[in-house]
Amino acid sequence: MAGKGEYVTVEGHRLKLTSLDRVMYPETGTTKAEVLDYLARIAPVMLPHVRDRPATRKRWVHGVGTPDAPGQVFFQKNLDEGTPAWVTRREIQHSDGPKSYPLVNNLATLTWLGQIGALEIHVPQWRFGPKGAQRNPDRLVLDLDPGEGVGLAECAEVARLARTILTGMGLDPMPVTSGSKGIHLYAALDGKQSSDEVSAVAHELARALEADHPDLIVSDMKKTLRTGKVLVDWSQNNGNKTTIAPYSLRGRMRPTVAAPRTWRELASKNLRHLEFHEVLQRVAEKGDPLADLSAGHLQKPDRLAKYRGMRDAARTPEPVPSHPAPTSNGRSFVIQEHHARRLHYDFRLENDGVLVSWAVPKGIPTTPNRNNLAVQTEDHPLEYGEFEGTIPAGEYGAGEVTIWDSGTYDLEKWRENEEVIVILHGRPDGGLAEPVRVALIHTNDTNWLLHRMKDQREGHWSRSSKAHTPAARSSTAPTREIQDASAAERTEVPETRGRRTWSPEFRESAKYTAMLATQGTEAAVHDDADWAFEMKWDGIRALAYVSGGGIRLISRNGNDLTDTYPDLAELADRVRGDAVLDGEIVALNGRGRPDFGRLQERMNLARPGDVQKAARKTPVQFMVFDVLEVDGAPVVTRSYEERRDRLAGILTPAGRIHLPPAFEGNLEAAMQSSRELALEGVMAKQRDSQYVGRRSRAWIKIKHHLTQEVIIAGWRPGQGRRSGGVGSLLLAVPEDGRLRYVGRVGTGFRERDLDEMQARFARIGRKTSPMTDVPALDARDAHWLTPRFVGEVEFTEWTSVGRLRQPTWRGWRPDKNPTDVVKEG
């Protein structure tokens, strides 16, 4: 398996497993395949203890090594770019910014963690709520850690002493041998106390034990006090601390496990830590000794309560079951045509015993370049999948209901309250007519976007259901399928791709100029039906020439960007045939949002070493939104909608290459979605517009915040810590053949920016101002510059005399020439 790997499907999610014969524990010869097998078999008892808790991972990618040559270990909190999109995640705010953590809520995620060598999984004592809020802790933990000269027997003695106190407090402690040195004691809580309150109680308990048994117990963390004693570590109840998860493997020389035990076992003189095969055997014979710890927190809410509350079984023919939703692993779907007050379609997917439901006014989109609004409604019972009939007047949803299509679906992704991707297999005579791949993308509140996706895989429409059976989900190697490496496995920056030898013909083919949008407001869009709406990406525009397996990236002002962004060379693998594409190069922040400030780190680099270093630190993405030429034939005279259809037909988005959807609906909803996603704004494009290589009102950019490209025409010295250097920049925009002064900017700079400006400006100084209308106060100590460089600022409004109010520096625009700058708004 080394080097090649294989694809498996686990709970509907596809993973690539590699290096299955790699020895992870040399002392016992335990391989990665055995680790994955353990995780698959232990998952039913492990998952309840880690569900909805942010997981910190300790990774031994190449194994734990030997005592003489320990393996390299990575302690990882924040998720990296290699994380599969279907992994459920939550953010936690840290002092250095937000970090995204995985929730180990299913076998697929557990298998992925095993694949990347995450042997140890550490979690806090609290869980996230359904909407991402941090709940109070639902368990108390004491870590009994032996100092030098004592061992597991002494820890067991302290555990029994602590049990007496905890029982007197009304708690029922349960022991876990940690698999490392000591013992953990867990006790279930009712969730009424905060982490600080629980931590304070645990601290007092540790002090009480120390006071009663000073020769055996210590509650102070100082190592000098721990020799010959057992530390009662109470600090892991802090909301910021974590503990090794029950049933997690340990990164020791042997494959030991944090193993739940019984109190009878703790009394044995032969007490020792257990290895993974022993734990599997114990669980198979006796179940989970720790089951009661999480049992009270796994009570499923009645997902049909709202449905029943909206219907009277005596007044409607709809099925109204009195029982809660059953446990179900089915994959059924139904689309019902509903003639209520207004015709709409009800789209329902079976999940966890119910039909998760959306009302879709315009039904399933007919092409990939359109999206339809989908409003999530209450969960429906499974019996509703066969319902057809008339709901009486006066009842909720009154009107005629018929089944438009129904069948089964293949699950690709289900991220709760975020994104769902499925392949629908309807009836031969159903409305879909063929298998259809769709995505549901959550925007805000109950609103989702329903997007029709194009097929990306050969054999994609197989109806095999083996991967969805319970038996298959308990295996580490269910149905094998062949697929290109996913984005999660394409993280290396190519060293040579993107610097190809171009043919003379290809060098001469860069003949297009980018179509530009006009700044506008929502009032500029008169009839939503005539427009398509795309998100506005905060990056650098580039035309991509794809030919003969290579690419060439050309900026808006004609500069060749190919060597600057070698990480986008994979575009050549995503396009069928030759093409000229239009798109935006963006860098994403920790929340997955375009960040123009981060993109600045990739600009103006020439040396290959600097480019490679920056590419590893700040990878970029390419948002492709238009096509100008296909296999040598221009398509610029075709309509926007025709071009989008052609683009969807030749581009297979994956990895760093994206095909952002176009929104169908109204501008207001698109703007709201843009705000929810923390994007820059919306691009409104007329559906019948041609691609013209100039600025046009057929494309209108509508921003949430005002920005302006400006020409740097001078600078003024700073004061204080900026004394002797650049304090502010003097800004201009062209007007009637001259440069008009529009104000100065002195905020938003990084120290590095100011240092670079000093060196940059030294080469273009001049004696006189290149602008008109510069106030004497601003001109008094100004250093004038040849107007060569373009930057961008954000501001609140234009003043009555044509100045920028409260401008803030956003960064340089090396992709723009001074002649490209126009006044926005």
KEVOSE-818984 format. One record per residue: z, x, y of N, C-alpha, C in turn. Coordinates in steps of 0.1 Angstrom, whole numbers, plus 5000, padded with zeros to 4 digits. Example, Ala and Ser with C-alpha at 12.3 -4.5 7.8 and 13.67 -1.06 7.14 Angstrom:
# residues 2
507851324943507851234955507851324967;507151284978507151374989507951295000;
# end
This chain:
# residues 825
500050084988500050005000500050085013;500550215012500650295024499350305032;499450265045498350275053497550145054;497350075043496549955043497349835046;498249805037499049685039498349565034;499049445036498449325031498949215040;498149105041498548985049499248885040;500348825045501048725038501248605048;501448495042501748375050503148335046;504048325056505448285054505748175063;506048055058506347935066505247905076;504047925072502847895081502548005090;503248115091503048225100502448345092;501448415098500748525091501348655096;501648745086502248875089501448975081;501349095087500849205080501949295075;502049315062503149405056502449535053;503049645058502549775055503549865049;503149975042503950075037505050015028;504649925019505649855011506349955001;505650064998506250164988507050264995;507250255009508050355016509550345011;510150455009511550465004512450455017;513150345018514050325029515450385027;515850385015517150445011516950555000;516750675004516350784994517450804983;518650784987519750804977519550714965;519050594967518850494956517450464953;516550524961515050494959514650354963;515450284971515150154975513950154985;512950074982511750074990511749955000;510749955009510649845019510349715011;509549725001509249604993510549534988;511449624983512749564978513649514990;513549575001514249525013513749385017;512349375017511749245020512149135010;512149174997512549084987513949034989;514849134992516249094995516348995006;515649015017515648925029515148785025;514148785017513548655013514548575004;515248644996516148574986517548544993;517948625003519248595009519148505021;517848475026517648395038518448265038;518448185026519048055027520548065031;521248175027522648175031522848265044;521948345047522048435059521748355072;520648285071520148215084521148135091;521948055084522947965091523848045100;524148175096525048255104524448325116;523148335116522448395128521648305136;521448185132520548085138520948065153;519948075162520148045176521048155183;521248265177521948375183521048485187;521048545199520148655202520448775193;519448835187519548935178519249075184;520249165183520049305186519749375173;518749465173518349525161518549675161;518849735149518849875147517849905136;516849985141515650005133515550145127;515250155114514950285108513550275103;512550305111511150285108510750355096;511250485094510850565083511950585072;512950495073514050505063515250575069;516350555061517650605067517850755065;516950815056517050965054518151005045;518551125046519651185038520751235046;521951275040522951325049522551455056;521651535050521251655057520151625067;519351525065518251485074518251335077;519151285085519251145087517951095094;517550965090516350915096516650875111;515550875118515650835133515950685134;516850655142517250515144516950465158;516450345160516250285173517150165175;517850165186518750045189517949965199;517549845195516649765203517249635207;517149605220517549475225516249395229;515549445239514449375245513249375235;512549265234511449255225510249335232;509449395223508349475229507049395227;505949465231504649395231504149365217;504749435207504249415193504849295187;505649215194506349095188505348985186;505248925174504348815172504748705181;503648625186503848525196504748415191;504748395177505448275172506948305170;507448425173508848445172509548375183;510548295180511348225190512148325198;512248315211512948415219513648345231;514648415236515448375247515748495256;515848465269516148575278517648575282;518148695284519548725288519448815300;520148775311520048855323521048975322;520549095324521349215324521349275338;522149385339522249445353520949505357;520149545347518849605351517749515349;518049385348516949285348517049205335;516149105333516249015321515649085309;516249055297515749115285515548995275;514449005267514048895258514548935244;515248845238515748865225515148765215;514948805202514548715192515648625187;515348505182516248425175515848425160;516748465152516348475137516648345131;515748255133515948115129515148075116;514348165111513548135099513248255091;512748235079512348335070511248425076;510348365083509148435088509648545098;510648515107511148615116511948715109;512748675099513548775091512548865083;511448815078510448905072509849005082;509548955093508949045104509949155107;511249125108512249225111512249325100;512149285087512149375076510949465077;509749405081508549485082508649595092;509349575103509449675113510649775112;511249755100512349855097513749815103;513849695108515149645114516149615103;516849715098517749695087518949625091;519449655103520749595108520449495119;521049375118520849265127522249235133;522449255146523749225152523649105162;524649025161524548895169525948875176;525948795187527248765193527848645186;529048605191529748495185529348355191;528348355200527948235206526448205203;526048085205524648045203524047995216;522647995216521947925227521847775223;521947695234521647555232520247525232;519847395229518447355227517547395239;518047395252517247425263517547565269;518147655260518247795264519547825271;520547735273521747765279522747835269;523547925274524447995266525747905263;525947875251527147795248528347875246;529547805246530747875243530747925228;531548025225531548085212532047975202;531347975190531747885179532547955168;532848085170533648155160534448275167;535548315162536348425166536148535155;536048665160535948765150536948875154;537548935143538349065144537649165136;537449285142536849395134537949495131;538249505118539349585113538749725109;538949825118538149945117539150065113;539050125101540050225097539850355104;540850415108540850555114540950655103;540850785108540950895098542250885089;542050895076543150895067543550765061;542850655065543050525059541650465055;541650365047540450305042540450165040;539650115031539449975029540649905024;541549965017542749905012543649875023;543849965033544649935045544049825053;542749825054542049715062542349585056;542349575042542649445035544149405038;545049505039546449475042546549415056;545849475066545849415079545249285080;544149265072543549125071544449025067;545349055057546248955052547348925063;547749025070548749005081548148915092;546848945096546148865106545948725101;545748705088545548575083546748485085;547848545084549148465085549248405100;548848495110548948445123547848345126;546648375122545548285125545748145118;546248145106546548015099547647945107;548548015113549547945121549047885134;547847945138547147885150546247775147;546147735134545347625129543947675126;543747805124542447855121542347895106;541147905101541047935087540148065086;540748185086539948305086539248335073;538048395074537248425062536848575063;537048655053536748795053535348835050;534848945056533549005053533849155052;533449215041533549365040532249415048;532449495057531349525067530149605062;530249665050529249745045529249885051;530149915060530150045067531550105064;532550065071533950125068534950015066;534949905075536149815075535849675070;536549585076536449445073536449365086;535649255085535549165096536249035092;536948975101537548845099536948745108;536448635103535848525111536648405110;536748325121537348195121536548105129;536247985124535347885131536147825143;535547805154536047745166535347615170;535947535178535347405182534447415194;534347535200533447555211533947505225;535247485226535847435238536247545247;536347665242536847785250535647875253;535747945265534748035269534948165261;533948255262534048385256535248465262;535448455275536548525281537948475275;537948345274539248285269539448325254;538448325246538548365232538948505231;538248585239538548735239539948765243;540548685253541948705257542848675245;542548565238543448525227543348635216;542148685213542048785203542748915207;542748945220543449065224544949045222;545448935226546948905224547348915209;546448855201546648865186546749005181;545849095186545849235182547049305187;547549275199548749335204549949295196;549949165192551149115184551149185171;550049205164549949275152550449415153;550049485164550449615167551949625169;552449535176553949535179554749515166;554249435157554949405145554849515135;553649595135553349695125552849815132;553649885140553149995148552650115140;553150125127552850245119551450225112;550950095112549750065105548550025114;548949955126547949895134547949945148;546749955154546649995168545549895174;545849865187544849775194544149845205;544449965207543850045218542650125212;541550125220540350185215540350335214;541250405221541250545221541350605207;540350695205540350755191541550845188;542150895198543350985196544450905190;544450775192545650695187545350625174;544150655168543750575156543950655143;544250775143544450855131545550785122;545250755110546250705101546450555103;545750485111545950345114544650265114;544850135114543650045114543549985128;542450005135542149945148541849795146;542549705153542149565153541249555166;539949565164539049555175538749405179;539349365190539249225195538049215204;537449325209536549325220535149255216;534849235204533549185200533549035202;534548975208534548835212534048825226;533848935233533248935246531848885245;531448805255530148745254528948845254;529248965258528149065259528149155247;529049135237529249225225528649155213;528249235203527749185191528449235179;528249175167528849215155527749215144;527749305135526749305124526749165117;525649105115525548975110525948965095;526648865091526848845077525548855069;525648925058524448945049523449045054;523649105066522749205070522949335062;521849405059521849535054522449635064;522949745059523449845068522549975067;522450045077521650175077522550285072;523150275061523950385055523150455045;523750555038522950625028522550545016;523350435013523050345002522850205008;522150115002521849985008523049885007;524049915014525249825015524949705024;525849605023525549485030526949435036;526849375048527949305054528249185045;529149195036529149095025530348995026;530148865028531348775028532048785014;533348775015534248795003535248675003;535948674992537048574990538348654992;539448574995540748644997541248694984;540848634973541248694960540648834958;539448844962538748974961539449084970;539949044982540549134991541849184985;542449114975543649154969543449254958;542249274954541949364943542149504947;542649584938542849734940541549804939;540549734934539149804932538249754943;538749704954537949654965537049764970;535749734972534849834977533649754984;532849834991531649774998530649744987;529849634989528849594980527449624984;526549654975525149684977524349554975;523049554980522349434982522049364968;521849434957521649374944522849294940;524049354943525349284939525549164947;525149164960525349044968524448934964;523148964960522248864955522848804942;523348884933523948824921525148734924;525948774933527148694937526748564943;525748564952525348444958524748344948;523948404939523248324928524348254920;525448324917526448264908527548184915;527848214928529048154934528748094948;527448114953527148064966527748144977;527848094989528248165001529748145004;530648245002532048225006532248195020;531248225029531448205043530748075048;530347985038529547875042530247785052;531547765051532347675060532347725074;532047855076532047905090531047835099;529847815093528747755101528447615097;529147555087528747425083528847325094;529947335102530147235113529147245124;528347355124527447375135525947345130;525847305117524547285112524247135110;525147055115524946905115523646875123;522746815116521446785123521646665132;521146665144521246545152520246435147;520646315149519746205145518546195154;517446255150516246265158515546135160;515946035153515345895154516145805162;517345845167518245755175517545695187;516745785194516045735206515045635202;514245665191513245575187513845435183;514945435176515545305172516045235184;516545305194517145245206516145175214;514845205212513745145220513045035213;513445005201512744905193513744805186;513344685184514044585177513244555164;513844585153513044565140512644415138;513444325144513144185142512044135151;511544225160510544175170509244255170;509244365162508044445162507644485147;506444485144506044525130506144675128;506444755138506544895136507744925126;507545035118508745075110509945115118;511045055115512345095122513345125112;513345245106514345285096515745295102;516745255094518145255098518745395095;518045465087518645595083518145705092;518945825093518445935101517245995094;516546085101515346145096515746235084;514946225073515146305061514846445063;515246535054514746665054513346665048;512446735055511046735051510346865055;509446905046508647025048507246995049;506846865050505546815050504746865062;503346855061502446895071501446785073;501846665076500946555079500746535094;499646475097499446445111498746305112;498846245123498046115126497746115141;496546065144496146035157495845885158;496545815166496445665167495845625180;494845535179494245485191495145365196;495645375208496745275212496245205225;495845075223495344995234496644925240;497344995248498544935255498044895269;498944915279498444885293497244965296;497145085292495945165293495645235280;494445245277494045305264494445455264;495145495253495445635251495545665236;495745785233495845825219497245885217;497845855206499145905202498846015191;499246135194499046255185500446285179;500546285166501846305159501646405148;502646505148502646615138504046605131;503946605118505246605110505946735111;507146735114507946855116509446815114;510046875104511546865102511946715100;511146645093511546505089511046395098;510446435109509946325119508546355123;507946265129506646285136506846315150;506746445154506846485168505546435175;505746365186504746285192504346315206;503046295209502546315223501646205226;501646145238500646055243499546135250;498346115246497246195251496246095257;496246085271495345975277493845995273;493346125272491946145270491646195256;492646185247492346225233492146375231;491746415220491546555216490346605224;490546725231489346775239488146805230;486946785235485746805227485246945228;485647025237485247165238486347255241;486247385238487347475241487647505256;486747475265486947505279487547395287;488047295280488747185286490147165280;491047115288492447085284492746945288;493446875279493846745282495346735283;495846655292497246635294497846565282;498946615277499746545266501146535270;501646405270503046385274503846355262;504846445260505746425248506546305249;506646225238507446105237508446125227;509146015223510246025214509746055200;510546125191510146145177509946015170;509046005161508745875153509045905139;509345805131509645815117508345855109;508545915098507345955090506545825086;507145715084506445595080505445555091;505645595103504745555114503345615112;503245715103501945775101500945685094;501445575089500545475082500445345090;501045345102501145215109499845185116;499445055114498344995122498744855124;498544795136498944665139499044635154;499544515157499744475170501244465174;501644545184502944545189503044425199;503944335197503944205206504144235221;503644145229503844155243505344145246;505744225256507144235260507844345253;507344395242507944505235507444635240;508244735237507844875241506544915235;505544955243504244995238503344885233;503544765239502844645234501344675235;500644635224499244645223498744675209;497444695207496844725194496944865190;497344905178497345035173496545045161;495545145161494745175149494745325147;494545365134494545505131493145555133;493045655143491745715146491445825136;492445895132492245995121493646035116;493746085104494946135099494646235087;495646305083495446405073496646505072;496246625070497246735069496846845079;497846935082497547045091498047175086;497347285089497847415087498647465099;499747525097500647565109500347715111;499947745124499847885128501047925136;501547835145502647875154503447745158;504747755158505547645163506747705170;506547725183507647775192508247655199;509447625196510147505201510047495216;509547385221509547365236508647465243;507747535236506947635242505447615238;505147625225503747635221503647595206;502647515203502347475189500847505187;500447565176499047585172498947535158;497947445155497747395142496247375140;495847365127494547335123494547195116;493847095122493946965117492746935107;493146885095492146855085492246695083;491346625089491346485089490546425077;490346295078489646225067488146245069;487446235058485946245059485346145069;485946025070485445925079486245925092;487046015095487946015106487246055119;487946035130487346065143487146215146;487846305139487646445142486346495136;485846445125484646475118484646615112;485446705116485546835110486946895113;487346995106488647065109488647115123;489747095130489847125144491147205146;490947315154492147395157492547365171;493847325173494247285186495647365190;495847375203497147435207497747335217;499047325216499847245226500647345234;500547345247501247445255502147365265;503447395264504347325273504247375287;504147285297504147325311505447295318;505847175318507147135325507546995320;508846975319509446855315508846805302;508246685302507546635290506046665290;505546735300504146755301503746885293;502646865285502046965277500546965280;499847075277498447085277497947085263;496947005260496347005246494947075247;494847185240493747275241493047285228;491747265228490947285216490547435215;490947495204490647635202489447655193;488747775195487647795186488147875174;487547865163487847935151487648085153;488648165148488448315149488448385136;488548315125488648385112487648325102;487148415094486248375083487148305073;486648195067487448125057488648055063;488548025076489647965084490047825079;489047755074489247615071489747585057;490247685050490647665036491747555036;491747465027492747365026493847395017;493947515012494947555003496347525009;497247465002498547435007499647515000;499247614992500247694985501247764994;500747805006501647875015502747795020;502547655019503547575025504547515015;504447555002505347504992506747574993;507847514989509147584990509147714982;508447714971508447834963507747954970;506647914976505948024984506748074995;507547995002508248035013509448125009;509848124997510948204992510448344987;509148364988508648494983508248574995;508248714993507848795003506348815003;505648774993504248794992503548664987;503448564995502748444992501248474993;500448364995499048374995498548485004;497748584998497248695006495848655012;495648695024494448665031494048785039;492748795042492248915049492048865064;492448955073492348915087492349055095;491749055107491849165116493249185120;493549315123494949345128495249255140;496449205141496849115152497149205164;497349135175497749205188499049275186;499949225177501149295176501049435169;499849455163499649585156498649675163;498349635175497349715183498049765196;499049845194499849895205499550035210;498750105202498450245206497350245216;497450335226496450355236495350445231;494150405231493050485225492850605234;492650725227492550845234491150865239;490150815232488750845236487950725238;488350605233487550485235487550455250;486450405254486350375269485650495276;485550615270484850725276483550755268;482750655266481550675257480450735265;479450785258478150835264477250715266;476950685279476150565281474650605282;473850515277472450535278471950515292;470850585296470350565310470150415313;469650345304469350205306470650135310;471750165302473050095305473650145318;473350265322473850305335473250235346;471950195344471250125355471549965354;472249925344472449775342473549715350;474349795357475449745365474849685378;474149565377473349515387474049395394;475149345389475749225394476849255404;477049165413478249165422479049045419;480349055421481348945418481148835427;481248715422481348595430482748585435;482948555448484248545454484648405459;485948385458486448245462486748245477;486848125482487248105496488648055496;489448115505490848065506490847925511;491747835505491747695509493147635505;493247505508494447435505494047325495;495047245490494747135481493847035488;493847025501493046925508491546955506;491247075502489747115501489147055488;489947015479489446955466489546805468;488346745470488346595473488346515460;487646545450487646465438487946555426;489046535420489546625409488446625398;487746525395486846515384485746615385;485446655398484246745400484646895398;485946915396486447055396487147085383;487147215380487947265369488947355375;490147365369491247445375491647555366;491747675371492247785363493447845370;494247915363495347985370494748105377;495448145388495048255396495848375392;495148485387495848605382495948705392;497148765393497548855404497249005399;495949035400495549175395494349225402;493449295395492249365401491049305394;490149255402488849205396488049315390;487349275379486449375373485349305365;484149355367483049305358482949405346;482849345335482849425322481449425316;480749535315479449545309479749595294;479449505285479549535270478249555264;478049675258476649705253476849815242;476149785231476149885220477449935215;478449845215479749885210480649955220;480149965233480950025243481149935255;482049975264482249885276482249975289;481949915300482049975313482649875322;483649925329484349835338484049875353;483549775361483149805374484049715384;484649785394485449705403484649625413;485249545421484549465430483749545441;484249665444483549745453482649855447;482349835434481449915427481950045420;483250065421483850185414483950165399;483750275392483850275377485350285373;485850185366487250185362487450215348;486350245341486450255326487450355321;487450475328488350585323489850555328;489950465338491250435343492050345334;491250255327491950155318491350165304;491650285297491150295283491750195274;492850135277493450045268492649915267;491649895276490849775275489549795267;489449915261488149945253488049845242;489149785237489049695226488149565229;487849555242487049435246485649445238;485149565235483949575228484049515214;485249515208485349455195485549305196;485749255208486049105209484849025213;483749095216482549025221481449035210;480848925207479648925198478348955206;477749075203476549115210476849175223;475849185232476049245245476249135255;477049175266477349075276477849135288;477749065299478449105312479448995315;480749035316481848935317482548965331;483148855336483948865348485348835344;486348915350487748885347488648965356;489948955353490949015361491849105352;492049235357492949325350494349305356;495249275347496649245351497649335343;498749355349499949415342501049315342;501749295331502749195329504149255330;505049175336506449215336507149175324;508449185324509249155312509249015308;508848925317508748775314507348735310;506448835309505148805305504248745317;504648775329503948725341503248845348;502048815353501348925361502148975372;502249105373503049175384502149275391;501749245403500849335410501549465413;502849465415503649585418503549685406;503649625393503449715382502049765380;501149685384499749735383499449855392;500149865403500049975412500250105405;501050105394501350235387500150285379;499150195377497950235370496750275379;496850255392495750275401495650425405;494450455409494250595416494650705407;494550695394494850805385493450865380;493350995379492151055375492351145363;493451225362493551315351493851235338;493151265327493351195315494851185310;495551295312496951295308497751195316;497551185329498251085337497850945333;496550925330496150795326496750745313;496850845303497450805290498950775292;499650855300501050835302501350705308;500550665318500650545325500350425316;499350445308498850335299499950305289;500650405284501750385274502950315281;503250345294504350285301503950145306;502750135311502350005317501049965312;501049905300499749855295499149735303;497949715302497249615310496649515301;496249395306495549285299494349255307;493349195300492149155307491949005305;491948935316491848785316490348755319;489548725309488148695310487948545314;487248525325487048385329485648345332;484648435330483248395333482348495325;481048445323480048535317478848525326;478148645328477048645337475748675329;475948735317474748775309475048775295;474148725286474448735272473148785265;473348905258472248965251471048995260;471349035272470249075281469648955289;470148835286469548715293470648665304;470248665317471248625327471548475325;472748435327473148295327473848255340;473648335351474248305363473748175370;472548135366471948005372472447885365;473147905354473647785346474947735353;475347615350476547565356477847635351;478947615358480247665354480547615340;480347495337480747435324479847505313;478547515315477747585306478147725303;478447795314478847935312480147945304;481147855307482347855299482047835284;481147745281480847715267480247845261;479347915268478748035263479848145261;480748145271481848245270482648225257;483048095255483848065243483148095230;481848095231481048115219480948265215;481048355225480848495222482148575222;483248525228484448605230485448555220;486048655213487248625204488448685210;489248605218490448665224491448715214;492048825216493048885208493549005215;494749055211495249185216495449175231;494749265238494849265253493849185260;492949115252491849045258492148895257;492048825268492448685268491348595274;491248475270490348375275491248255280;491748265293492648165298491948035298;492647925295492047795295491747745309;490847655310490547575322491247445321;491847395332492647275331491747155334;491847055326491246925330492346835334;492146765345493146675350493146685365;494346685371494346685386494946815391;494546845403495046965410496546975411;497146865414498646865415499346915403;498846865391499446905378499147055376;497947105380497647245378498547335387;498747285399499647365409501047365403;501547255398502847245393503047345381;502047345372502047435361502047575365;501247605376501247745381502647785386;503247695393504647725398505647745386;505547655376506447675365506247805358;505047855357504647975351504848095360;505348075372505548185382504248265385;503148195386501848255389501548245403;500448305408500148315422499548195428;498948115420498347985424497247935415;496247865420495247805412493847835418;492847855409491447865413490747735409;490247675419489447545417487947585418;487247545407485847575406485047455403;484047435411483147315409482447325395;482447215388481947225375480447245374;479647205384478247225384477747345392;478747435396478347545404477747665396;476747725402476147855397477047975401;476748085394477448205397476648285407;477148285420476448355430477248485434;476648595436477348725438477748735452;478548645457479048645471480148545472;480748545484481848445487481248305488;481848205481481348075481482447975481;482247855487483147745487483147665474;482247705465482247645452483447685444;484047805448485247845442486347855453;487447795451488447785462489747835455;490347935462491647985457492747925465;493747865458494847795465496147855460;496847925469497948005466499247935470;500347975463501647925466502247995478;501848125479502348205491501048265497;501148285510500048335518499948495516;498748535513498548685512497348715520;497248845525496148885533495749025530;494549055527494049185526493849245540;494349365542494349425555493749565555;493249615566492749745568493849825575;494249945569495250025575494650115586;495050085599494350155610495350245617;496550255613497550345620498850335614;499850415618501150405613502150455624;503350405623504350445633505550515625;506150625631507150695625508450605623;509150645612510350565609511550625616;512750565614513950605619514950615608;516150675611517150695601516650775589;516750715577516350795565514850805564;514150725572512650745572512250835584;513150885591512850975603511851085599;510751095607509751205604508651155595;508851045588507850995579507350855584;506650785575506050665578507150555578;507150485590508150375591507450235589;506250225595505550095594504050125595;503250035590501750045590501249945601;500149985608499449905617498249845610;498149715611497149645603496049575611;494849565605493749505611492849425601;492149335607491049265599489849265608;488649265601487349255609487249125616;486649125628486349005635485249025645;484148955644482948975653482549125655;482549195643482049325644483049435648;484249385651485349485656486549465647;487449555648488749545641489749485650;490349375646491349315654492749335649;493649375657495049405653495749275649;496349275638497049155633498549175630;499049295634500549315632500849445625;502149465622502549575615503549535604;503549615593504449585582505349705579;506649685577507549785575508549765563;508249655556509149625544508249615532;508949625520508249605507507849735501;508049855508507649985503508650035493;508150115484509050195476509050335482;510050415479510150555485508950635481;508450615468507250685464506050645472;505950515476504850475484504850545497;505950565503506050625516505650775515;506050845505505750985503504250995501;503650915493502150915490501350895503;501850795511501150765524501050885533;502150955534502151075543501051175539;500851195526499851285522498451225523;498351095521497051025522496551025536;497450995545497050975559496751115566;497251225561497051355567495551385568;494751325559493251365559492451275567;492951165573492051065580492651035594;493451125599493951105613492851105624;493051035634492151035646492951025659;492351045670493051045683493150915690;492150825687492150695694492250585684;492750465690492850345681491550295677;491350255665490150185660490150035663;491249985668491449845669491449795684;491349665685491449605698492749525699;493249505711494449415713495749465707;495949605706497149655702498149655713;499349585712500349585722500849725725;501149745738501549875742502849925735;503749825732504949865725504649925711;503649865704503349905690502450035691;501750055702500850165703501550295708;502850275713503550385720503650505712;504050505700504150625692503350625680;502250555680501350535669500550655665;500350675652499350775647498150695642;497050725648495850645645495150695633;494450605625493750645613492350595613;491450675606490150625603490250505594;489750385597489950265589489250275575;489850335566489150365553489850285542;491250275543491950215532492350075534;492349995522492749855522494049835515;494849755520496049715513496249555513;497349515508497549365508499049335512;499249235520500549195524500749045521;502049005520502348865519503048825532;502848705537503348665549503648515550;504348465560504748325560503748245567;503048295578502048215585501448305596;500348245601499648315613500348265626;500648355635501148305648500048255657;500448195668499448135677498448235683;498948365683498148475689497448555678;497448505666496648565655497348685649;498748685649499448795642500048735629;500348835620500948795607502448785610;503048675606504448655607505248695594;506148785596507048835585506248895574;505348985576504549045565505349135556;505049135544505749225534504649295526;504749425524503749505517503749475502;502549445497502349425483501749535475;500949615482500349735476498949765480;498449875475497049915479496049835471;494849825477493749755470492549855469;492649945460491550045458490249975453;490349855449489149785444488449715456;488949735468488349665480487849775490;486749745496486249825508486649755521;486749825532487049755544486149645548;484849655544483849555546484149425538;484949435528485249315519486349235526;487149285535488249215541487849105550;488348985548488148875556489548805559;489648735570490848665573490948545564;492148535557492448425548493148315556;492748195553493448075558492948045572;
# end
